[in-house]
Amino acid sequence: MKILIILNSHDRIGDSDRRTGLWFEELTTPYYAFLDAGAQVDIASVAGGKVPIDPHSIEEADKNPASVTRFLADAAAMAKIGSSPAIADVSVDDVDAVFLPGGHGTMWDMPENATLGALLSDPWAKGKVVAAVCHGPAGLVGAKDETGKPLVAGRPVAAFTNEEEEMAGLTKQVPFLLETRMRELGAHYESGAAFRPFARRAGKLVTGQNPQSSEEVARLVLEAARG
């Protein structure tokens, strides 16, 4: 099994000085779920190079989730995010799944990215798994299904809720509200309680609501890829 993880490259909340990027655990937990299941896991990013990590997603050593601690100590894994290929330079011809972790950075460099849209639309048309968690579904905005409609249209989708964005205090800073955009695209948006695990699988489409959903999303991705 081969899984490609695509990460964002935007490192600020808009044009402000507030740093953001990848929410680290949304990468690390699925990464090891996939790796430990025997998958080959490759990582790319929107612009290539070093992947920005939201500083709020890394705690003191003894307070990090186990997968974050493991990743930080894994030289091979750290090298993958230290010098990632750009999505324009990767192929999805032989992947079984493409997965988009979140972090607020995705809201700026993924939704209108035509290269990313095509990179997701192609494997979807070939019956491969497309998955995202938390703000990762921002990357699904430009993806199309085999009929040319938005990939999420008519399908159950989970993503960071408007309520959670308000709780994060960023409703005025993000370029759009992800829940609202998913609904506008015709998704059958579904959610659970704020900051509690919630994930949905609709055939080969797997989505999760928030960071707490990353483990369940990873499980569903493996299930879908094997299916």
Solvent accessible surface area in square Angstrom, and as a share of the most:
residue,aa,sasa,rsa
1,M,83,0.37
2,K,49,0.21
3,I,0,0.00
4,L,7,0.04
5,I,0,0.00
6,I,0,0.00
7,L,0,0.00
8,N,1,0.00
9,S,30,0.19
10,H,47,0.21
11,D,59,0.31
12,R,83,0.30
13,I,7,0.04
14,G,17,0.16
15,D,154,0.80
16,S,53,0.34
17,D,133,0.69
18,R,112,0.41
19,R,127,0.46
20,T,3,0.01
21,G,0,0.00
22,L,1,0.01
23,W,74,0.26
24,F,0,0.00
25,E,28,0.12
26,E,0,0.00
27,L,0,0.00
28,T,0,0.00
29,T,25,0.14
30,P,0,0.00
31,Y,6,0.02
32,Y,10,0.04
33,A,34,0.27
34,F,0,0.00
35,L,66,0.33
36,D,96,0.50
37,A,42,0.32
38,G,64,0.62
39,A,7,0.06
40,Q,98,0.43
41,V,3,0.02
42,D,46,0.24
43,I,8,0.04
44,A,0,0.00
45,S,1,0.00
46,V,20,0.11
47,A,72,0.56
48,G,19,0.19
49,G,33,0.32
50,K,164,0.69
51,V,4,0.02
52,P,24,0.15
53,I,30,0.15
54,D,8,0.04
55,P,55,0.35
56,H,108,0.48
57,S,9,0.06
58,I,61,0.31
59,E,97,0.44
60,E,116,0.52
61,A,85,0.66
62,D,125,0.65
63,K,132,0.56
64,N,19,0.10
65,P,63,0.39
66,A,88,0.68
67,S,17,0.11
68,V,0,0.00
69,T,67,0.39
70,R,111,0.40
71,F,0,0.00
72,L,70,0.35
73,A,88,0.68
74,D,36,0.19
75,A,86,0.67
76,A,68,0.53
77,A,0,0.00
78,M,65,0.29
79,A,63,0.49
80,K,64,0.27
81,I,5,0.03
82,G,36,0.35
83,S,87,0.56
84,S,7,0.05
85,P,63,0.39
86,A,19,0.15
87,I,4,0.02
88,A,80,0.62
89,D,115,0.60
90,V,34,0.20
91,S,69,0.44
92,V,9,0.05
93,D,100,0.52
94,D,89,0.46
95,V,1,0.01
96,D,46,0.24
97,A,0,0.00
98,V,0,0.00
99,F,0,0.00
100,L,0,0.00
101,P,1,0.01
102,G,0,0.00
103,G,3,0.03
104,H,22,0.10
105,G,0,0.00
106,T,0,0.00
107,M,2,0.01
108,W,66,0.23
109,D,29,0.15
110,M,2,0.01
111,P,5,0.03
112,E,145,0.65
113,N,38,0.19
114,A,88,0.68
115,T,61,0.36
116,L,0,0.00
117,G,6,0.06
118,A,64,0.49
119,L,18,0.09
120,L,0,0.00
121,S,25,0.16
122,D,51,0.27
123,P,1,0.00
124,W,26,0.09
125,A,64,0.49
126,K,109,0.46
127,G,41,0.39
128,K,57,0.24
129,V,1,0.00
130,V,0,0.00
131,A,0,0.00
132,A,0,0.00
133,V,0,0.00
134,C,4,0.02
135,H,3,0.01
136,G,0,0.00
137,P,0,0.00
138,A,0,0.00
139,G,1,0.01
140,L,1,0.00
141,V,16,0.09
142,G,30,0.28
143,A,0,0.00
144,K,90,0.38
145,D,17,0.09
146,E,114,0.51
147,T,98,0.57
148,G,47,0.45
149,K,124,0.53
150,P,33,0.21
151,L,0,0.00
152,V,0,0.00
153,A,25,0.20
154,G,46,0.44
155,R,51,0.19
156,P,42,0.26
157,V,0,0.00
158,A,0,0.00
159,A,0,0.00
160,F,9,0.04
161,T,10,0.06
162,N,44,0.23
163,E,101,0.45
164,E,0,0.00
165,E,3,0.01
166,E,122,0.55
167,M,118,0.53
168,A,41,0.32
169,G,52,0.50
170,L,6,0.03
171,T,43,0.25
172,K,182,0.77
173,Q,89,0.39
174,V,12,0.07
175,P,73,0.46
176,F,30,0.12
177,L,50,0.25
178,L,4,0.02
179,E,24,0.11
180,T,50,0.29
181,R,58,0.21
182,M,0,0.00
183,R,130,0.48
184,E,120,0.54
185,L,39,0.19
186,G,35,0.33
187,A,10,0.08
188,H,106,0.48
189,Y,19,0.07
190,E,56,0.25
191,S,54,0.35
192,G,32,0.30
193,A,66,0.51
194,A,26,0.20
195,F,62,0.26
196,R,152,0.56
197,P,81,0.51
198,F,33,0.14
199,A,11,0.08
200,R,91,0.33
201,R,86,0.31
202,A,23,0.18
203,G,47,0.46
204,K,59,0.25
205,L,0,0.00
206,V,0,0.00
207,T,0,0.00
208,G,0,0.00
209,Q,0,0.00
210,N,0,0.00
211,P,23,0.15
212,Q,83,0.37
213,S,0,0.00
214,S,1,0.01
215,E,127,0.57
216,E,57,0.26
217,V,0,0.00
218,A,1,0.00
219,R,124,0.45
220,L,15,0.08
221,V,0,0.00
222,L,17,0.08
223,E,73,0.33
224,A,0,0.00
225,A,25,0.20
226,R,151,0.55
227,G,85,0.81
